[in-house]
């Protein structure tokens, strides 16, 4: 049986693209700083500051991208936990730049397909 490694092409290629770009930038940074430190005898503290700034930028980018991944899954998980606790399913809305927008649409279509909740009336009125 053949394995299917790309199950969500858009999402997976986006992650692969980010990974390649970050890897290339990191490699270029290392080579550039190695050449500068040899040719121009950069001081060590300047080199360390450049590396720290570069890796801080990569860290911020990673946090932002991971938020686009984790945010939708967090919202979906929270809504499902509420449903298990007995609350009525509500529609969820992802941010425009989030991944998994198709999951948002599928979930909301499912919520729309549910029958309306029964209204319990107490007392002798009908």
RACOR-V631517 format. One record per residue. N is the residue number from 1. RES is the residue in three letters. D_CENTER is the distance of its C-alpha to the mean C-alpha in Angstrom with 1 decimal. Layout:
BEGIN
n->[N;N]
res->[RES;RES]
d_center->[D_CENTER;D_CENTER]
END
This chain:
BEGIN
n->[1;2;3;4;5;6;7;8;9;10;11;12;13;14;15;16;17;18;19;20;21;22;23;24;25;26;27;28;29;30;31;32;33;34;35;36;37;38;39;40;41;42;43;44;45;46;47;48;49;50;51;52;53;54;55;56;57;58;59;60;61;62;63;64;65;66;67;68;69;70;71;72;73;74;75;76;77;78;79;80;81;82;83;84;85;86;87;88;89;90;91;92;93;94;95;96;97;98;99;100;101;102;103;104;105;106;107;108;109;110;111;112;113;114;115;116;117;118;119;120;121;122;123;124;125;126]
res->[UNK;UNK;UNK;UNK;UNK;UNK;UNK;UNK;UNK;UNK;UNK;UNK;UNK;UNK;UNK;UNK;UNK;UNK;UNK;UNK;UNK;UNK;UNK;UNK;UNK;UNK;UNK;UNK;UNK;UNK;UNK;UNK;UNK;UNK;UNK;UNK;UNK;UNK;UNK;UNK;UNK;UNK;UNK;UNK;UNK;UNK;UNK;UNK;UNK;UNK;UNK;UNK;UNK;UNK;UNK;UNK;UNK;UNK;UNK;UNK;UNK;UNK;UNK;UNK;UNK;UNK;UNK;UNK;UNK;UNK;UNK;UNK;UNK;UNK;UNK;UNK;UNK;UNK;UNK;UNK;UNK;UNK;UNK;UNK;UNK;UNK;UNK;UNK;UNK;UNK;UNK;UNK;UNK;UNK;UNK;UNK;UNK;UNK;UNK;UNK;UNK;UNK;UNK;UNK;UNK;UNK;UNK;UNK;UNK;UNK;UNK;UNK;UNK;UNK;UNK;UNK;UNK;UNK;UNK;UNK;UNK;UNK;UNK;UNK;UNK;UNK]
d_center->[30.7;28.2;24.6;21.9;19.3;17.4;16.7;14.0;15.3;13.2;9.8;11.6;13.6;10.9;9.7;13.4;14.2;12.1;13.7;17.1;17.1;16.3;19.0;21.4;21.1;21.7;24.6;26.1;25.9;27.7;30.3;30.9;31.4;33.6;35.8;36.0;36.9;39.6;41.0;40.8;40.9;38.0;38.2;36.0;34.6;33.5;31.8;30.0;28.9;27.6;25.6;24.3;23.2;21.5;19.6;18.7;17.3;15.2;14.1;13.1;11.2;9.3;8.7;7.6;5.2;3.9;4.4;3.0;1.4;4.5;6.2;7.3;8.3;9.9;11.8;12.9;14.1;15.9;17.7;18.7;20.1;22.0;23.4;24.6;26.3;28.2;26.6;26.4;23.1;21.8;19.7;16.1;14.6;11.1;11.0;12.2;9.4;6.6;6.1;8.7;11.3;14.0;13.2;13.7;16.9;18.1;17.8;19.6;22.2;22.8;23.3;25.7;27.6;28.5;32.0;32.7;33.2;36.9;38.6;40.8;44.0;46.2;49.9;52.5;51.0;49.8]
END
